[in-house]
C-alpha cells in the first residue's frame, strides 16, 4: 500500500488556480511530504483531454478539473473512467447546487473568476494610487493618472479621488493655493485629463468653518476668512482658465453626482484616444 499522496494533474479551461488551491488545501490534511502537481490550463478541445488522461494513467496521477463547458467535463469523466483514473470535479457540484437553489442557469463561461480577481486588484491599485498622489504629494502622479483633479481646499478632491478609485480609475489631485506655484506637469498634461473643481464662496466658507470646529480651532482663522476664500477661488479660476480644463461646480452636489459628471468627461476623452 502507498503511504504517500499521488501526483495530481490539474485541468482547466481557464488558468487552473482555483483547482490548484483546492488540491493543495486537501493535500495539507495529510502528512505525506511533497506532492507533484502538473497544471494544464486553457483546455478547449477533446484531443488534449485524451492526452491528459493517458498521461495520468501512465503516471498513476489523479486528475482535478475545473471545466465549465459540460461537453468537455463529460468527455473527461468518461475517458478517465475507461482508464481507471480518479477524476475529481472541483466546481461542478457547487455550481449545480447554486443552480438548484436559485433556478438560474450558469453562464458556462471560462475565466470568470479571473476577471473578477483582475477587477478587484485594479480597484486596490487605484485606491493605493489615490492615496500616494493625494493633495499634490508627488507631481509625478500627474503623468501616471487617468484623471487629475484641481481646485482649492475643501472642494471634495480627495473624496472624489477615492470614489473614482473604487471604479478602478487612477486619480491624482492637486490643491490650488495662491502662495504655491502649480507643478509644471499640470500644464503639460494631455488635454482633457485635468478637471477643475470650483464652489460657491459662501458654501466653502461654511464647510471650512465646520472643519475648523472639528479641529477645535476658531472660525476666525484665515482658512475660513471670506476675503481669503474669494482670493483662493479667484486664483483657482485663473489657473483653471490657463489650463483650459473643464470645470465642475461642486456647490450643493453629492460626491456621487460630481463623480458622474467627471466620468462623462473621462469616457468622452477615452473614446477619442
C-alpha positions as CSV (number, residue, x, y, z in Angstrom):
1,X,0.0,0.0,0.0
2,X,1.3,3.5,-0.9
3,X,2.0,5.8,2.1
4,X,2.3,9.0,0.0
5,X,0.0,11.1,-2.0
6,X,-0.2,10.6,-5.7
7,X,0.6,13.4,-8.1
8,X,-2.3,15.5,-9.5
9,X,-2.9,16.8,-13.0
10,X,-5.0,20.0,-12.9
11,X,-7.1,20.6,-15.9
12,X,-8.9,23.9,-16.6
13,X,-10.4,25.8,-19.4
14,X,-9.1,28.9,-17.6
15,X,-5.7,29.1,-15.8
16,X,-6.4,26.4,-13.1
17,X,-5.6,28.5,-10.0
18,X,-8.9,27.6,-8.3
19,X,-8.3,23.9,-8.7
20,X,-4.7,24.0,-7.6
21,X,-5.7,26.0,-4.4
22,X,-8.3,23.4,-3.5
23,X,-5.9,20.5,-4.2
24,X,-3.2,21.9,-2.0
25,X,-5.8,22.6,0.7
26,X,-6.9,19.0,0.6
27,X,-3.3,17.7,0.5
28,X,-2.4,19.7,3.6
29,X,-4.5,17.3,5.6
30,X,-2.0,14.5,5.0
31,X,1.5,14.3,6.5
32,X,3.0,12.7,3.4
33,X,5.7,15.0,2.2
34,X,5.7,16.7,-1.2
35,X,3.3,16.1,-4.0
36,X,3.8,16.7,-7.7
37,X,1.2,18.9,-9.3
38,X,1.0,19.5,-13.1
39,X,-1.2,22.3,-14.3
40,X,-2.6,22.2,-17.8
41,X,-4.6,25.4,-18.5
42,X,-6.8,26.8,-21.3
43,X,-8.2,23.4,-22.3
44,X,-10.7,23.8,-25.2
45,X,-10.6,20.5,-27.1
46,X,-11.2,16.8,-26.6
47,X,-7.9,15.7,-28.0
48,X,-6.0,17.4,-25.3
49,X,-8.2,15.9,-22.6
50,X,-7.5,12.4,-24.1
51,X,-3.8,13.1,-23.9
52,X,-4.1,14.2,-20.3
53,X,-6.0,11.0,-19.3
54,X,-3.3,8.8,-20.9
55,X,-0.6,10.8,-19.1
56,X,-2.4,10.4,-15.8
57,X,-2.9,6.7,-16.3
58,X,0.8,6.1,-17.1
59,X,2.0,8.2,-14.1
60,X,-0.7,6.9,-11.7
61,X,-1.8,10.5,-11.1
62,X,-5.2,11.9,-10.1
63,X,-7.0,14.5,-12.2
64,X,-8.7,17.5,-10.7
65,X,-10.5,19.8,-13.0
66,X,-12.5,23.0,-13.4
67,X,-14.3,22.8,-16.8
68,X,-17.4,24.8,-17.1
69,X,-18.3,23.5,-20.5
70,X,-20.4,20.4,-20.0
71,X,-19.3,18.6,-23.1
72,X,-15.6,18.8,-22.1
73,X,-16.3,17.8,-18.5
74,X,-18.4,14.8,-19.5
75,X,-15.8,13.6,-22.0
76,X,-13.0,13.9,-19.4
77,X,-15.1,11.9,-16.9
78,X,-15.9,9.2,-19.4
79,X,-12.3,8.9,-20.7
80,X,-10.9,8.8,-17.1
81,X,-13.4,6.0,-16.2
82,X,-12.1,4.0,-19.2
83,X,-8.5,4.1,-17.8
84,X,-9.4,3.8,-14.1
85,X,-8.1,7.3,-13.4
86,X,-9.6,9.0,-10.4
87,X,-11.1,12.3,-11.7
88,X,-12.5,15.0,-9.4
89,X,-14.8,17.8,-10.5
90,X,-13.8,20.9,-8.3
91,X,-16.6,23.3,-9.3
92,X,-19.4,21.2,-10.7
93,X,-21.1,20.1,-7.5
94,X,-21.2,23.6,-6.1
95,X,-22.4,25.1,-9.5
96,X,-25.1,22.5,-9.6
97,X,-26.1,23.4,-6.0
98,X,-26.4,27.1,-6.9
99,X,-28.4,26.2,-10.0
100,X,-30.8,24.0,-7.9
101,X,-31.2,26.6,-5.2
102,X,-31.7,29.6,-7.4
103,X,-33.3,28.2,-10.6
104,X,-30.8,30.2,-12.5
105,X,-28.6,28.9,-15.4
106,X,-24.8,29.2,-15.0
107,X,-23.0,31.2,-17.8
108,X,-20.6,28.3,-18.5
109,X,-18.1,30.9,-19.4
110,X,-14.4,30.0,-18.7
111,X,-12.2,32.5,-16.8
112,X,-15.0,34.5,-15.0
113,X,-13.3,34.2,-11.6
114,X,-10.0,35.5,-13.0
115,X,-11.9,38.5,-14.5
116,X,-13.4,39.2,-11.0
117,X,-10.0,39.0,-9.4
118,X,-8.4,41.3,-12.0
119,X,-11.2,43.9,-11.3
120,X,-10.5,43.6,-7.6
121,X,-6.8,44.1,-8.0
122,X,-7.2,47.1,-10.3
123,X,-9.5,48.6,-7.7
124,X,-6.9,48.1,-5.0
125,X,-4.2,49.6,-7.2
126,X,-6.3,52.6,-7.9
127,X,-7.0,53.2,-4.2
128,X,-3.3,53.0,-3.4
129,X,-2.6,55.4,-6.3
130,X,-5.2,57.9,-4.9
131,X,-3.5,57.8,-1.5
132,X,0.0,58.1,-2.9
133,X,-0.8,61.1,-5.1
134,X,-3.3,62.9,-2.9
135,X,-3.1,66.6,-2.3
136,X,-0.2,67.2,-4.7
137,X,2.2,65.0,-2.7
138,X,4.2,64.0,-5.8
139,X,3.7,65.7,-9.2
140,X,4.9,62.6,-11.0
141,X,1.4,61.2,-10.4
142,X,0.0,63.7,-12.9
143,X,1.6,61.8,-15.8
144,X,0.6,58.4,-14.4
145,X,-3.0,59.3,-13.6
146,X,-6.1,58.7,-15.6
147,X,-7.7,61.9,-14.2
148,X,-6.2,64.8,-12.4
149,X,-8.4,66.9,-10.2
150,X,-7.5,70.5,-9.3
151,X,-9.2,73.0,-7.0
152,X,-8.9,75.0,-3.8
153,X,-9.1,73.2,-0.4
154,X,-12.4,71.6,0.5
155,X,-13.8,71.1,-3.0
156,X,-14.0,67.3,-2.5
157,X,-10.9,66.4,-4.4
158,X,-9.9,63.6,-2.0
159,X,-13.3,62.1,-1.6
160,X,-13.8,62.2,-5.3
161,X,-10.4,60.6,-5.9
162,X,-11.3,57.7,-3.6
163,X,-14.8,57.3,-5.1
164,X,-13.4,57.1,-8.6
165,X,-10.6,54.7,-7.4
166,X,-13.4,52.2,-6.5
167,X,-14.4,52.5,-10.2
168,X,-10.8,51.4,-10.9
169,X,-9.7,54.8,-12.2
170,X,-6.4,56.3,-11.1
171,X,-6.8,59.8,-9.8
172,X,-4.3,62.3,-8.7
173,X,-5.3,65.6,-7.2
174,X,-3.5,69.0,-6.8
175,X,-4.6,71.8,-4.5
176,X,-4.5,75.3,-5.9
177,X,-3.1,77.7,-3.3
178,X,-2.1,81.3,-4.2
179,X,1.3,81.0,-2.4
180,X,2.2,77.8,-4.2
181,X,3.1,77.6,-7.9
182,X,1.3,74.7,-9.6
183,X,3.7,72.0,-10.9
184,X,4.8,72.2,-14.5
185,X,3.5,68.7,-15.1
186,X,-0.1,70.1,-14.7
187,X,0.4,72.4,-17.8
188,X,2.0,69.6,-19.8
189,X,-0.8,67.0,-19.1
190,X,-2.7,65.8,-22.2
191,X,-5.8,67.8,-22.9
192,X,-8.9,66.6,-21.0
193,X,-7.0,64.8,-18.3
194,X,-7.2,67.7,-15.9
195,X,-10.6,68.6,-14.4
196,X,-11.1,71.6,-12.3
197,X,-13.5,71.9,-9.3
198,X,-15.0,75.2,-8.1
199,X,-17.5,76.1,-5.4
200,X,-19.7,78.9,-4.2
201,X,-17.7,81.1,-1.7
202,X,-20.5,81.1,0.9
203,X,-20.7,77.3,1.0
204,X,-17.0,77.0,1.1
205,X,-16.9,79.4,4.0
206,X,-19.4,77.2,5.8
207,X,-17.6,74.0,5.1
208,X,-14.3,75.4,6.2
209,X,-15.8,76.9,9.4
210,X,-17.3,73.5,10.3
211,X,-13.9,71.9,9.5
212,X,-12.2,74.2,12.0
213,X,-14.7,73.4,14.7
214,X,-14.0,69.7,14.4
215,X,-10.3,70.5,14.8
216,X,-11.1,72.6,17.9
217,X,-9.9,75.8,16.2
218,X,-11.6,79.2,16.0
219,X,-13.7,80.1,12.9
220,X,-11.9,83.4,12.5
221,X,-8.8,81.7,11.2
222,X,-7.7,82.8,7.7
223,X,-8.7,79.4,6.4
224,X,-12.3,80.3,6.8
225,X,-12.0,84.1,6.2
226,X,-14.4,85.3,3.5
227,X,-11.8,87.6,1.8
228,X,-9.2,84.8,1.8
229,X,-11.7,82.4,0.3
230,X,-12.6,84.8,-2.5
231,X,-8.8,85.3,-3.2
232,X,-8.3,81.5,-3.4
233,X,-11.3,80.9,-5.6
234,X,-10.2,83.8,-8.0
235,X,-6.7,82.3,-8.1
236,X,-8.1,78.8,-8.7
237,X,-10.3,80.0,-11.6
238,X,-7.3,81.8,-13.1
239,X,-5.2,78.7,-13.1
240,X,-8.0,76.5,-14.5
241,X,-8.5,79.1,-17.3
242,X,-4.8,78.8,-18.1
243,X,-5.1,75.0,-18.1
244,X,-8.1,75.2,-20.4
245,X,-9.6,72.3,-18.5
246,X,-13.3,71.5,-18.0
247,X,-14.6,72.9,-14.7
248,X,-17.3,71.4,-12.5
249,X,-19.2,73.5,-9.8
250,X,-19.5,71.2,-6.8
251,X,-21.8,73.6,-4.9
252,X,-24.5,71.6,-3.1
253,X,-23.5,68.4,-5.1
254,X,-23.0,65.0,-3.6
255,X,-19.8,63.2,-4.4
256,X,-21.7,60.7,-6.5
257,X,-23.2,63.4,-8.6
258,X,-19.9,65.2,-9.3
259,X,-18.2,61.8,-9.9
260,X,-20.8,61.0,-12.5
261,X,-20.0,64.2,-14.4
262,X,-16.3,63.5,-14.1
263,X,-16.8,60.0,-15.6
264,X,-18.7,61.5,-18.5
265,X,-15.8,63.8,-19.3
266,X,-13.3,60.9,-18.8
267,X,-15.1,58.4,-21.1
268,X,-15.7,61.0,-23.7
269,X,-12.0,61.7,-23.8
270,X,-11.1,58.0,-23.9
271,X,-13.5,57.4,-26.8
272,X,-11.3,59.8,-28.9
273,X,-8.0,58.4,-27.9
